Amino acid sequence: MKHSKTIIFFALSVLSLSSCVSVKEYQKSRLNDSEMILSNRKVEKEELNFQVIKEGAAGANSGKSGGGCGCN
């Protein structure tokens, strides 16, 4: 019983380590695709949305004014 647990442990270890791969130089260009980069406008919009929600400056649907408590 103990021997089978050891075999299962090593088999799972080998399977989990096989997923670690180093990226080759010619593959790194795919990581820098323009599709992967957020434009400045999207970042600014998300930051503003986050700021408005955290400060409670807009209601739940942001169409009405009022506090962020949901009691518009």
PQR file with spaces between the fields and no chain letter, atoms N, CA, C, O and H, PARSE charges and radii, in Angstrom:
ATOM       1  N    MET     1       0.820   -1.188    0.000 -0.4000 1.5000
ATOM       2  CA   MET     1       0.000    0.000    0.000 -0.0000 2.0000
ATOM       3  C    MET     1       0.873    1.264    0.000  0.5500 1.7000
ATOM       4  O    MET     1       0.598    2.218   -0.728 -0.5500 1.4000
ATOM       5  N    LYS     2       1.916    1.254    0.819 -0.4000 1.5000
ATOM       6  CA   LYS     2       2.804    2.408    0.902 -0.0000 2.0000
ATOM       7  C    LYS     2       3.570    2.585   -0.410  0.5500 1.7000
ATOM       8  O    LYS     2       3.838    3.709   -0.835 -0.5500 1.4000
ATOM       9  H    LYS     2       2.139    0.479    1.410  0.4000 1.0000
ATOM      10  N    HIS     3       3.916    1.473   -1.041 -0.4000 1.5000
ATOM      11  CA   HIS     3       4.661    1.516   -2.297 -0.0000 2.0000
ATOM      12  C    HIS     3       3.805    2.132   -3.410  0.5500 1.7000
ATOM      13  O    HIS     3       4.322    2.892   -4.228 -0.5500 1.4000
ATOM      14  H    HIS     3       3.699    0.560   -0.695  0.4000 1.0000
ATOM      15  N    SER     4       2.525    1.820   -3.450 -0.4000 1.5000
ATOM      16  CA   SER     4       1.652    2.372   -4.490 -0.0000 2.0000
ATOM      17  C    SER     4       1.430    3.870   -4.288  0.5500 1.7000
ATOM      18  O    SER     4       1.309    4.610   -5.264 -0.5500 1.4000
ATOM      19  H    SER     4       2.106    1.202   -2.785  0.4000 1.0000
ATOM      20  N    LYS     5       1.376    4.326   -3.039 -0.4000 1.5000
ATOM      21  CA   LYS     5       1.230    5.760   -2.778 -0.0000 2.0000
ATOM      22  C    LYS     5       2.460    6.518   -3.252  0.5500 1.7000
ATOM      23  O    LYS     5       2.353    7.632   -3.766 -0.5500 1.4000
ATOM      24  H    LYS     5       1.474    3.725   -2.246  0.4000 1.0000
ATOM      25  N    THR     6       3.624    5.912   -3.078 -0.4000 1.5000
ATOM      26  CA   THR     6       4.866    6.539   -3.526 -0.0000 2.0000
ATOM      27  C    THR     6       4.888    6.655   -5.040  0.5500 1.7000
ATOM      28  O    THR     6       5.290    7.686   -5.579 -0.5500 1.4000
ATOM      29  H    THR     6       3.711    5.007   -2.660  0.4000 1.0000
ATOM      30  N    ILE     7       4.463    5.611   -5.725 -0.4000 1.5000
ATOM      31  CA   ILE     7       4.433    5.631   -7.192 -0.0000 2.0000
ATOM      32  C    ILE     7       3.449    6.690   -7.683  0.5500 1.7000
ATOM      33  O    ILE     7       3.748    7.428   -8.622 -0.5500 1.4000
ATOM      34  H    ILE     7       4.136    4.773   -5.287  0.4000 1.0000
ATOM      35  N    ILE     8       2.293    6.765   -7.060 -0.4000 1.5000
ATOM      36  CA   ILE     8       1.295    7.761   -7.457 -0.0000 2.0000
ATOM      37  C    ILE     8       1.826    9.169   -7.210  0.5500 1.7000
ATOM      38  O    ILE     8       1.626   10.061   -8.035 -0.5500 1.4000
ATOM      39  H    ILE     8       2.050    6.165   -6.297  0.4000 1.0000
ATOM      40  N    PHE     9       2.498    9.375   -6.087 -0.4000 1.5000
ATOM      41  CA   PHE     9       3.065   10.684   -5.773 -0.0000 2.0000
ATOM      42  C    PHE     9       4.090   11.104   -6.822  0.5500 1.7000
ATOM      43  O    PHE     9       4.055   12.237   -7.301 -0.5500 1.4000
ATOM      44  H    PHE     9       2.662    8.651   -5.417  0.4000 1.0000
ATOM      45  N    PHE    10       5.000   10.204   -7.181 -0.4000 1.5000
ATOM      46  CA   PHE    10       6.016   10.539   -8.179 -0.0000 2.0000
ATOM      47  C    PHE    10       5.407   10.730   -9.559  0.5500 1.7000
ATOM      48  O    PHE    10       5.865   11.584  -10.318 -0.5500 1.4000
ATOM      49  H    PHE    10       5.029    9.284   -6.792  0.4000 1.0000
ATOM      50  N    ALA    11       4.393    9.960   -9.897 -0.4000 1.5000
ATOM      51  CA   ALA    11       3.733   10.126  -11.194 -0.0000 2.0000
ATOM      52  C    ALA    11       3.062   11.499  -11.281  0.5500 1.7000
ATOM      53  O    ALA    11       3.163   12.176  -12.305 -0.5500 1.4000
ATOM      54  H    ALA    11       4.021    9.266   -9.281  0.4000 1.0000
ATOM      55  N    LEU    12       2.385   11.905  -10.224 -0.4000 1.5000
ATOM      56  CA   LEU    12       1.751   13.223  -10.217 -0.0000 2.0000
ATOM      57  C    LEU    12       2.787   14.342  -10.229  0.5500 1.7000
ATOM      58  O    LEU    12       2.570   15.386  -10.844 -0.5500 1.4000
ATOM      59  H    LEU    12       2.303   11.355   -9.393  0.4000 1.0000
ATOM      60  N    SER    13       3.904   14.126   -9.555 -0.4000 1.5000
ATOM      61  CA   SER    13       4.970   15.129   -9.558 -0.0000 2.0000
ATOM      62  C    SER    13       5.542   15.315  -10.953  0.5500 1.7000
ATOM      63  O    SER    13       5.770   16.444  -11.387 -0.5500 1.4000
ATOM      64  H    SER    13       4.080   13.278   -9.056  0.4000 1.0000
ATOM      65  N    VAL    14       5.773   14.221  -11.653 -0.4000 1.5000
ATOM      66  CA   VAL    14       6.318   14.294  -13.010 -0.0000 2.0000
ATOM      67  C    VAL    14       5.327   14.979  -13.942  0.5500 1.7000
ATOM      68  O    VAL    14       5.723   15.788  -14.780 -0.5500 1.4000
ATOM      69  H    VAL    14       5.588   13.304  -11.300  0.4000 1.0000
ATOM      70  N    LEU    15       4.052   14.665  -13.804 -0.4000 1.5000
ATOM      71  CA   LEU    15       3.042   15.292  -14.655 -0.0000 2.0000
ATOM      72  C    LEU    15       2.922   16.786  -14.385  0.5500 1.7000
ATOM      73  O    LEU    15       2.737   17.567  -15.318 -0.5500 1.4000
ATOM      74  H    LEU    15       3.730   14.008  -13.123  0.4000 1.0000
ATOM      75  N    SER    16       3.023   17.190  -13.140 -0.4000 1.5000
ATOM      76  CA   SER    16       2.908   18.615  -12.834 -0.0000 2.0000
ATOM      77  C    SER    16       4.149   19.390  -13.262  0.5500 1.7000
ATOM      78  O    SER    16       4.036   20.555  -13.643 -0.5500 1.4000
ATOM      79  H    SER    16       3.173   16.555  -12.381  0.4000 1.0000
ATOM      80  N    LEU    17       5.311   18.785  -13.210 -0.4000 1.5000
ATOM      81  CA   LEU    17       6.535   19.473  -13.616 -0.0000 2.0000
ATOM      82  C    LEU    17       6.675   19.560  -15.128  0.5500 1.7000
ATOM      83  O    LEU    17       7.396   20.420  -15.634 -0.5500 1.4000
ATOM      84  H    LEU    17       5.403   17.839  -12.900  0.4000 1.0000
ATOM      85  N    SER    18       6.004   18.692  -15.843 -0.4000 1.5000
ATOM      86  CA   SER    18       6.129   18.709  -17.298 -0.0000 2.0000
ATOM      87  C    SER    18       5.435   19.916  -17.914  0.5500 1.7000
ATOM      88  O    SER    18       5.676   20.226  -19.080 -0.5500 1.4000
ATOM      89  H    SER    18       5.419   17.993  -15.432  0.4000 1.0000
ATOM      90  N    SER    19       4.586   20.601  -17.169 -0.4000 1.5000
ATOM      91  CA   SER    19       3.902   21.769  -17.707 -0.0000 2.0000
ATOM      92  C    SER    19       4.765   23.025  -17.654  0.5500 1.7000
ATOM      93  O    SER    19       4.407   24.029  -18.270 -0.5500 1.4000
ATOM      94  H    SER    19       4.390   20.349  -16.221  0.4000 1.0000
ATOM      95  N    CYS    20       5.862   23.005  -16.958 -0.4000 1.5000
ATOM      96  CA   CYS    20       6.765   24.151  -16.889 -0.0000 2.0000
ATOM      97  C    CYS    20       7.679   24.132  -18.104  0.5500 1.7000
ATOM      98  O    CYS    20       8.438   23.185  -18.309 -0.5500 1.4000
ATOM      99  H    CYS    20       6.154   22.190  -16.458  0.4000 1.0000
ATOM     100  N    VAL    21       7.599   25.184  -18.904 -0.4000 1.5000
ATOM     101  CA   VAL    21       8.370   25.247  -20.138 -0.0000 2.0000
ATOM     102  C    VAL    21       9.038   26.612  -20.213  0.5500 1.7000
ATOM     103  O    VAL    21       8.430   27.625  -19.867 -0.5500 1.4000
ATOM     104  H    VAL    21       6.982   25.953  -18.737  0.4000 1.0000
ATOM     105  N    SER    22      10.264   26.639  -20.655 -0.4000 1.5000
ATOM     106  CA   SER    22      10.919   27.927  -20.864 -0.0000 2.0000
ATOM     107  C    SER    22      10.536   28.458  -22.245  0.5500 1.7000
ATOM     108  O    SER    22      10.419   27.697  -23.206 -0.5500 1.4000
ATOM     109  H    SER    22      10.758   25.816  -20.936  0.4000 1.0000
ATOM     110  N    VAL    23      10.345   29.769  -22.327 -0.4000 1.5000
ATOM     111  CA   VAL    23       9.925   30.402  -23.570 -0.0000 2.0000
ATOM     112  C    VAL    23      11.158   30.699  -24.405  0.5500 1.7000
ATOM     113  O    VAL    23      12.126   31.286  -23.921 -0.5500 1.4000
ATOM     114  H    VAL    23      10.441   30.387  -21.546  0.4000 1.0000
ATOM     115  N    LYS    24      11.110   30.291  -25.653 -0.4000 1.5000
ATOM     116  CA   LYS    24      12.231   30.530  -26.569 -0.0000 2.0000
ATOM     117  C    LYS    24      12.152   31.959  -27.115  0.5500 1.7000
ATOM     118  O    LYS    24      11.097   32.592  -27.070 -0.5500 1.4000
ATOM     119  H    LYS    24      10.324   29.814  -26.045  0.4000 1.0000
ATOM     120  N    GLU    25      13.266   32.453  -27.626 -0.4000 1.5000
ATOM     121  CA   GLU    25      13.350   33.831  -28.102 -0.0000 2.0000
ATOM     122  C    GLU    25      12.330   34.128  -29.199  0.5500 1.7000
ATOM     123  O    GLU    25      11.705   35.188  -29.179 -0.5500 1.4000
ATOM     124  H    GLU    25      14.123   31.939  -27.663  0.4000 1.0000
ATOM     125  N    TYR    26      12.149   33.225  -30.146 -0.4000 1.5000
ATOM     126  CA   TYR    26      11.226   33.487  -31.242 -0.0000 2.0000
ATOM     127  C    TYR    26       9.769   33.413  -30.791  0.5500 1.7000
ATOM     128  O    TYR    26       8.889   33.874  -31.518 -0.5500 1.4000
ATOM     129  H    TYR    26      12.657   32.363  -30.163  0.4000 1.0000
ATOM     130  N    GLN    27       9.488   32.852  -29.626 -0.4000 1.5000
ATOM     131  CA   GLN    27       8.127   32.795  -29.111 -0.0000 2.0000
ATOM     132  C    GLN    27       7.769   34.034  -28.295  0.5500 1.7000
ATOM     133  O    GLN    27       6.591   34.293  -28.050 -0.5500 1.4000
ATOM     134  H    GLN    27      10.203   32.477  -29.035  0.4000 1.0000
ATOM     135  N    LYS    28       8.764   34.794  -27.875 -0.4000 1.5000
ATOM     136  CA   LYS    28       8.510   35.962  -27.041 -0.0000 2.0000
ATOM     137  C    LYS    28       7.806   37.075  -27.801  0.5500 1.7000
ATOM     138  O    LYS    28       7.133   37.904  -27.189 -0.5500 1.4000
ATOM     139  H    LYS    28       9.722   34.584  -28.074  0.4000 1.0000
ATOM     140  N    SER    29       7.945   37.112  -29.111 -0.4000 1.5000
ATOM     141  CA   SER    29       7.275   38.157  -29.880 -0.0000 2.0000
ATOM     142  C    SER    29       5.761   38.023  -29.788  0.5500 1.7000
ATOM     143  O    SER    29       5.050   39.022  -29.891 -0.5500 1.4000
ATOM     144  H    SER    29       8.492   36.438  -29.609  0.4000 1.0000
ATOM     145  N    ARG    30       5.265   36.830  -29.598 -0.4000 1.5000
ATOM     146  CA   ARG    30       3.817   36.632  -29.463 -0.0000 2.0000
ATOM     147  C    ARG    30       3.302   37.212  -28.156  0.5500 1.7000
ATOM     148  O    ARG    30       2.134   37.592  -28.064 -0.5500 1.4000
ATOM     149  H    ARG    30       5.843   36.018  -29.514  0.4000 1.0000
ATOM     150  N    LEU    31       4.149   37.283  -27.158 -0.4000 1.5000
ATOM     151  CA   LEU    31       3.731   37.846  -25.878 -0.0000 2.0000
ATOM     152  C    LEU    31       3.583   39.360  -25.946  0.5500 1.7000
ATOM     153  O    LEU    31       2.898   39.953  -25.113 -0.5500 1.4000
ATOM     154  H    LEU    31       5.098   36.975  -27.233  0.4000 1.0000
ATOM     155  N    ASN    32       4.214   39.986  -26.926 -0.4000 1.5000
ATOM     156  CA   ASN    32       4.187   41.439  -27.065 -0.0000 2.0000
ATOM     157  C    ASN    32       3.236   41.911  -28.152  0.5500 1.7000
ATOM     158  O    ASN    32       3.413   43.008  -28.682 -0.5500 1.4000
ATOM     159  H    ASN    32       4.769   39.504  -27.603  0.4000 1.0000
ATOM     160  N    ASP    33       2.232   41.112  -28.497 -0.4000 1.5000
ATOM     161  CA   ASP    33       1.271   41.512  -29.518 -0.0000 2.0000
ATOM     162  C    ASP    33       0.529   42.769  -29.077  0.5500 1.7000
ATOM     163  O    ASP    33       0.299   42.988  -27.888 -0.5500 1.4000
ATOM     164  H    ASP    33       2.089   40.221  -28.066  0.4000 1.0000
ATOM     165  N    SER    34       0.164   43.579  -30.046 -0.4000 1.5000
ATOM     166  CA   SER    34      -0.573   44.799  -29.723 -0.0000 2.0000
ATOM     167  C    SER    34      -1.956   44.486  -29.169  0.5500 1.7000
ATOM     168  O    SER    34      -2.538   45.310  -28.464 -0.5500 1.4000
ATOM     169  H    SER    34       0.351   43.401  -31.012  0.4000 1.0000
ATOM     170  N    GLU    35      -2.483   43.325  -29.472 -0.4000 1.5000
ATOM     171  CA   GLU    35      -3.790   42.937  -28.944 -0.0000 2.0000
ATOM     172  C    GLU    35      -3.739   42.705  -27.440  0.5500 1.7000
ATOM     173  O    GLU    35      -4.765   42.786  -26.765 -0.5500 1.4000
ATOM     174  H    GLU    35      -2.010   42.655  -30.045  0.4000 1.0000
ATOM     175  N    MET    36      -2.557   42.418  -26.910 -0.4000 1.5000
ATOM     176  CA   MET    36      -2.413   42.134  -25.492 -0.0000 2.0000
ATOM     177  C    MET    36      -2.300   43.413  -24.657  0.5500 1.7000
ATOM     178  O    MET    36      -2.419   43.363  -23.432 -0.5500 1.4000
ATOM     179  H    MET    36      -1.723   42.352  -27.458  0.4000 1.0000
ATOM     180  N    ILE    37      -2.074   44.548  -25.303 -0.4000 1.5000
ATOM     181  CA   ILE    37      -1.843   45.806  -24.598 -0.0000 2.0000
ATOM     182  C    ILE    37      -3.141   46.606  -24.551  0.5500 1.7000
ATOM     183  O    ILE    37      -3.800   46.785  -25.575 -0.5500 1.4000
ATOM     184  H    ILE    37      -1.977   44.589  -26.297  0.4000 1.0000
ATOM     185  N    LEU    38      -3.506   47.083  -23.371 -0.4000 1.5000
ATOM     186  CA   LEU    38      -4.670   47.944  -23.249 -0.0000 2.0000
ATOM     187  C    LEU    38      -4.310   49.338  -23.729  0.5500 1.7000
ATOM     188  O    LEU    38      -3.230   49.852  -23.437 -0.5500 1.4000
ATOM     189  H    LEU    38      -2.970   46.937  -22.539  0.4000 1.0000
ATOM     190  N    SER    39      -5.223   49.940  -24.466 -0.4000 1.5000
ATOM     191  CA   SER    39      -4.967   51.312  -24.872 -0.0000 2.0000
ATOM     192  C    SER    39      -5.135   52.223  -23.661  0.5500 1.7000
ATOM     193  O    SER    39      -5.753   51.841  -22.667 -0.5500 1.4000
ATOM     194  H    SER    39      -6.100   49.523  -24.703  0.4000 1.0000
ATOM     195  N    ASN    40      -4.588   53.413  -23.751 -0.4000 1.5000
ATOM     196  CA   ASN    40      -4.659   54.346  -22.627 -0.0000 2.0000
ATOM     197  C    ASN    40      -6.096   54.685  -22.268  0.5500 1.7000
ATOM     198  O    ASN    40      -6.419   54.862  -21.093 -0.5500 1.4000
ATOM     199  H    ASN    40      -4.086   53.724  -24.558  0.4000 1.0000
ATOM     200  N    ARG    41      -6.950   54.777  -23.263 -0.4000 1.5000
ATOM     201  CA   ARG    41      -8.351   55.136  -23.011 -0.0000 2.0000
ATOM     202  C    ARG    41      -9.038   54.064  -22.172  0.5500 1.7000
ATOM     203  O    ARG    41      -9.793   54.389  -21.257 -0.5500 1.4000
ATOM     204  H    ARG    41      -6.688   54.633  -24.217  0.4000 1.0000
ATOM     205  N    LYS    42      -8.791   52.814  -22.467 -0.4000 1.5000
ATOM     206  CA   LYS    42      -9.416   51.737  -21.706 -0.0000 2.0000
ATOM     207  C    LYS    42      -8.928   51.746  -20.260  0.5500 1.7000
ATOM     208  O    LYS    42      -9.710   51.527  -19.335 -0.5500 1.4000
ATOM     209  H    LYS    42      -8.178   52.549  -23.211  0.4000 1.0000
ATOM     210  N    VAL    43      -7.655   51.998  -20.071 -0.4000 1.5000
ATOM     211  CA   VAL    43      -7.097   52.038  -18.723 -0.0000 2.0000
ATOM     212  C    VAL    43      -7.698   53.202  -17.944  0.5500 1.7000
ATOM     213  O    VAL    43      -8.104   53.044  -16.793 -0.5500 1.4000
ATOM     214  H    VAL    43      -7.020   52.176  -20.823  0.4000 1.0000
ATOM     215  N    GLU    44      -7.754   54.370  -18.577 -0.4000 1.5000
ATOM     216  CA   GLU    44      -8.324   55.537  -17.913 -0.0000 2.0000
ATOM     217  C    GLU    44      -9.785   55.307  -17.553  0.5500 1.7000
ATOM     218  O    GLU    44     -10.230   55.697  -16.474 -0.5500 1.4000
ATOM     219  H    GLU    44      -7.424   54.498  -19.513  0.4000 1.0000
ATOM     220  N    LYS    45     -10.529   54.679  -18.450 -0.4000 1.5000
ATOM     221  CA   LYS    45     -11.943   54.425  -18.200 -0.0000 2.0000
ATOM     222  C    LYS    45     -12.123   53.473  -17.021  0.5500 1.7000
ATOM     223  O    LYS    45     -12.991   53.687  -16.175 -0.5500 1.4000
ATOM     224  H    LYS    45     -10.168   54.362  -19.327  0.4000 1.0000
ATOM     225  N    GLU    46     -11.312   52.433  -16.965 -0.4000 1.5000
ATOM     226  CA   GLU    46     -11.403   51.484  -15.857 -0.0000 2.0000
ATOM     227  C    GLU    46     -10.999   52.130  -14.534  0.5500 1.7000
ATOM     228  O    GLU    46     -11.621   51.873  -13.503 -0.5500 1.4000
ATOM     229  H    GLU    46     -10.607   52.260  -17.652  0.4000 1.0000
ATOM     230  N    GLU    47      -9.959   52.967  -14.560 -0.4000 1.5000
ATOM     231  CA   GLU    47      -9.537   53.645  -13.335 -0.0000 2.0000
ATOM     232  C    GLU    47     -10.610   54.610  -12.840  0.5500 1.7000
ATOM     233  O    GLU    47     -10.869   54.694  -11.640 -0.5500 1.4000
ATOM     234  H    GLU    47      -9.454   53.175  -15.398  0.4000 1.0000
ATOM     235  N    LEU    48     -11.234   55.338  -13.767 -0.4000 1.5000
ATOM     236  CA   LEU    48     -12.295   56.261  -13.387 -0.0000 2.0000
ATOM     237  C    LEU    48     -13.490   55.500  -12.823  0.5500 1.7000
ATOM     238  O    LEU    48     -14.072   55.915  -11.821 -0.5500 1.4000
ATOM     239  H    LEU    48     -11.024   55.270  -14.742  0.4000 1.0000
ATOM     240  N    ASN    49     -13.854   54.402  -13.451 -0.4000 1.5000
ATOM     241  CA   ASN    49     -14.963   53.585  -12.974 -0.0000 2.0000
ATOM     242  C    ASN    49     -14.673   53.065  -11.570  0.5500 1.7000
ATOM     243  O    ASN    49     -15.541   53.096  -10.698 -0.5500 1.4000
ATOM     244  H    ASN    49     -13.381   54.065  -14.265  0.4000 1.0000
ATOM     245  N    PHE    50     -13.459   52.591  -11.358 -0.4000 1.5000
ATOM     246  CA   PHE    50     -13.060   52.085  -10.047 -0.0000 2.0000
ATOM     247  C    PHE    50     -13.114   53.193   -9.008  0.5500 1.7000
ATOM     248  O    PHE    50     -13.590   52.978   -7.893 -0.5500 1.4000
ATOM     249  H    PHE    50     -12.754   52.565  -12.067  0.4000 1.0000
ATOM     250  N    GLN    51     -12.625   54.382   -9.367 -0.4000 1.5000
ATOM     251  CA   GLN    51     -12.605   55.507   -8.437 -0.0000 2.0000
ATOM     252  C    GLN    51     -14.025   55.929   -8.079  0.5500 1.7000
ATOM     253  O    GLN    51     -14.312   56.205   -6.914 -0.5500 1.4000
ATOM     254  H    GLN    51     -12.238   54.556  -10.272  0.4000 1.0000
ATOM     255  N    VAL    52     -14.904   55.980   -9.055 -0.4000 1.5000
ATOM     256  CA   VAL    52     -16.282   56.390   -8.811 -0.0000 2.0000
ATOM     257  C    VAL    52     -16.978   55.394   -7.900  0.5500 1.7000
ATOM     258  O    VAL    52     -17.717   55.785   -6.997 -0.5500 1.4000
ATOM     259  H    VAL    52     -14.670   55.755  -10.001  0.4000 1.0000
ATOM     260  N    ILE    53     -16.747   54.117   -8.129 -0.4000 1.5000
ATOM     261  CA   ILE    53     -17.392   53.090   -7.317 -0.0000 2.0000
ATOM     262  C    ILE    53     -16.851   53.121   -5.890  0.5500 1.7000
ATOM     263  O    ILE    53     -17.624   53.028   -4.937 -0.5500 1.4000
ATOM     264  H    ILE    53     -16.146   53.799   -8.862  0.4000 1.0000
ATOM     265  N    LYS    54     -15.540   53.249   -5.734 -0.4000 1.5000
ATOM     266  CA   LYS    54     -14.947   53.238   -4.394 -0.0000 2.0000
ATOM     267  C    LYS    54     -15.355   54.469   -3.585  0.5500 1.7000
ATOM     268  O    LYS    54     -15.536   54.372   -2.372 -0.5500 1.4000
ATOM     269  H    LYS    54     -14.913   53.324   -6.508  0.4000 1.0000
ATOM     270  N    GLU    55     -15.500   55.615   -4.232 -0.4000 1.5000
ATOM     271  CA   GLU    55     -15.856   56.829   -3.515 -0.0000 2.0000
ATOM     272  C    GLU    55     -17.344   56.917   -3.243  0.5500 1.7000
ATOM     273  O    GLU    55     -17.773   57.709   -2.403 -0.5500 1.4000
ATOM     274  H    GLU    55     -15.353   55.694   -5.218  0.4000 1.0000
ATOM     275  N    GLY    56     -18.136   56.120   -3.937 -0.4000 1.5000
ATOM     276  CA   GLY    56     -19.581   56.186   -3.763 -0.0000 2.0000
ATOM     277  C    GLY    56     -20.183   57.418   -4.396  0.5500 1.7000
ATOM     278  O    GLY    56     -21.225   57.898   -3.952 -0.5500 1.4000
ATOM     279  H    GLY    56     -17.787   55.477   -4.619  0.4000 1.0000
ATOM     280  N    ALA    57     -19.534   57.944   -5.440 -0.4000 1.5000
ATOM     281  CA   ALA    57     -19.998   59.159   -6.080 -0.0000 2.0000
ATOM     282  C    ALA    57     -21.114   58.907   -7.079  0.5500 1.7000
ATOM     283  O    ALA    57     -21.710   59.863   -7.577 -0.5500 1.4000
ATOM     284  H    ALA    57     -18.687   57.555   -5.801  0.4000 1.0000
ATOM     285  N    ALA    58     -21.412   57.667   -7.384 -0.4000 1.5000
ATOM     286  CA   ALA    58     -22.473   57.347   -8.330 -0.0000 2.0000
ATOM     287  C    ALA    58     -23.318   56.228   -7.753  0.5500 1.7000
ATOM     288  O    ALA    58     -22.867   55.464   -6.900 -0.5500 1.4000
ATOM     289  H    ALA    58     -20.929   56.891   -6.980  0.4000 1.0000
ATOM     290  N    GLY    59     -24.531   56.143   -8.225 -0.4000 1.5000
ATOM     291  CA   GLY    59     -25.422   55.086   -7.775 -0.0000 2.0000
ATOM     292  C    GLY    59     -25.063   53.750   -8.385  0.5500 1.7000
ATOM     293  O    GLY    59     -24.043   53.616   -9.061 -0.5500 1.4000
ATOM     294  H    GLY    59     -24.897   56.763   -8.919  0.4000 1.0000
ATOM     295  N    ALA    60     -25.900   52.771   -8.146 -0.4000 1.5000
ATOM     296  CA   ALA    60     -25.613   51.419   -8.603 -0.0000 2.0000
ATOM     297  C    ALA    60     -25.593   51.315  -10.116  0.5500 1.7000
ATOM     298  O    ALA    60     -24.757   50.606  -10.676 -0.5500 1.4000
ATOM     299  H    ALA    60     -26.729   52.880   -7.597  0.4000 1.0000
ATOM     300  N    ASN    61     -26.502   52.010  -10.785 -0.4000 1.5000
ATOM     301  CA   ASN    61     -26.527   51.932  -12.246 -0.0000 2.0000
ATOM     302  C    ASN    61     -25.850   53.125  -12.889  0.5500 1.7000
ATOM     303  O    ASN    61     -25.843   53.229  -14.115 -0.5500 1.4000
ATOM     304  H    ASN    61     -27.182   52.586  -10.330  0.4000 1.0000
ATOM     305  N    SER    62     -25.295   54.007  -12.125 -0.4000 1.5000
ATOM     306  CA   SER    62     -24.559   55.211  -12.522 -0.0000 2.0000
ATOM     307  C    SER    62     -25.350   56.112  -13.466  0.5500 1.7000
ATOM     308  O    SER    62     -24.774   57.020  -14.065 -0.5500 1.4000
ATOM     309  H    SER    62     -25.301   53.922  -11.129  0.4000 1.0000
ATOM     310  N    GLY    63     -26.635   55.888  -13.609 -0.4000 1.5000
ATOM     311  CA   GLY    63     -27.473   56.773  -14.393 -0.0000 2.0000
ATOM     312  C    GLY    63     -28.116   57.835  -13.523  0.5500 1.7000
ATOM     313  O    GLY    63     -28.513   58.893  -14.011 -0.5500 1.4000
ATOM     314  H    GLY    63     -27.103   55.150  -13.122  0.4000 1.0000
ATOM     315  N    LYS    64     -28.217   57.554  -12.252 -0.4000 1.5000
ATOM     316  CA   LYS    64     -28.822   58.484  -11.302 -0.0000 2.0000
ATOM     317  C    LYS    64     -27.736   59.009  -10.371  0.5500 1.7000
ATOM     318  O    LYS    64     -26.732   58.343  -10.121 -0.5500 1.4000
ATOM     319  H    LYS    64     -27.895   56.694  -11.856  0.4000 1.0000
ATOM     320  N    SER    65     -27.957   60.191   -9.873 -0.4000 1.5000
ATOM     321  CA   SER    65     -26.984   60.703   -8.908 -0.0000 2.0000
ATOM     322  C    SER    65     -27.381   60.256   -7.514  0.5500 1.7000
ATOM     323  O    SER    65     -28.540   59.933   -7.255 -0.5500 1.4000
ATOM     324  H    SER    65     -28.774   60.732  -10.076  0.4000 1.0000
ATOM     325  N    GLY    66     -26.439   60.244   -6.654 -0.4000 1.5000
ATOM     326  CA   GLY    66     -26.697   59.848   -5.281 -0.0000 2.0000
ATOM     327  C    GLY    66     -25.534   59.064   -4.733  0.5500 1.7000
ATOM     328  O    GLY    66     -24.521   58.874   -5.406 -0.5500 1.4000
ATOM     329  H    GLY    66     -25.497   60.506   -6.864  0.4000 1.0000
ATOM     330  N    GLY    67     -25.683   58.621   -3.530 -0.4000 1.5000
ATOM     331  CA   GLY    67     -24.618   57.870   -2.883 -0.0000 2.0000
ATOM     332  C    GLY    67     -24.519   56.461   -3.416  0.5500 1.7000
ATOM     333  O    GLY    67     -25.409   55.994   -4.126 -0.5500 1.4000
ATOM     334  H    GLY    67     -26.506   58.776   -2.983  0.4000 1.0000
ATOM     335  N    GLY    68     -23.454   55.791   -3.080 -0.4000 1.5000
ATOM     336  CA   GLY    68     -23.239   54.423   -3.523 -0.0000 2.0000
ATOM     337  C    GLY    68     -23.911   53.400   -2.637  0.5500 1.7000
ATOM     338  O    GLY    68     -23.626   52.206   -2.734 -0.5500 1.4000
ATOM     339  H    GLY    68     -22.731   56.170   -2.503  0.4000 1.0000
ATOM     340  N    CYS    69     -24.814   53.862   -1.763 -0.4000 1.5000
ATOM     341  CA   CYS    69     -25.454   52.945   -0.819 -0.0000 2.0000
ATOM     342  C    CYS    69     -26.596   52.175   -1.454  0.5500 1.7000
ATOM     343  O    CYS    69     -27.076   51.213   -0.854 -0.5500 1.4000
ATOM     344  H    CYS    69     -25.045   54.831   -1.684  0.4000 1.0000
ATOM     345  N    GLY    70     -27.050   52.551   -2.634 -0.4000 1.5000
ATOM     346  CA   GLY    70     -28.142   51.858   -3.306 -0.0000 2.0000
ATOM     347  C    GLY    70     -29.501   52.394   -2.914  0.5500 1.7000
ATOM     348  O    GLY    70     -30.512   51.773   -3.241 -0.5500 1.4000
ATOM     349  H    GLY    70     -26.660   53.332   -3.121  0.4000 1.0000
ATOM     350  N    CYS    71     -29.565   53.519   -2.229 -0.4000 1.5000
ATOM     351  CA   CYS    71     -30.846   54.080   -1.786 -0.0000 2.0000
ATOM     352  C    CYS    71     -31.229   55.284   -2.632  0.5500 1.7000
ATOM     353  O    CYS    71     -31.664   56.305   -2.098 -0.5500 1.4000
ATOM     354  H    CYS    71     -28.743   54.023   -1.964  0.4000 1.0000
ATOM     355  N    ASN    72     -31.074   55.175   -3.925 -0.4000 1.5000
ATOM     356  CA   ASN    72     -31.351   56.303   -4.831 -0.0000 2.0000
ATOM     357  C    ASN    72     -32.835   56.536   -4.895  0.5500 1.7000
ATOM     358  O    ASN    72     -33.288   57.439   -5.600 -0.5500 1.4000
ATOM     359  H    ASN    72     -30.721   54.346   -4.359  0.4000 1.0000
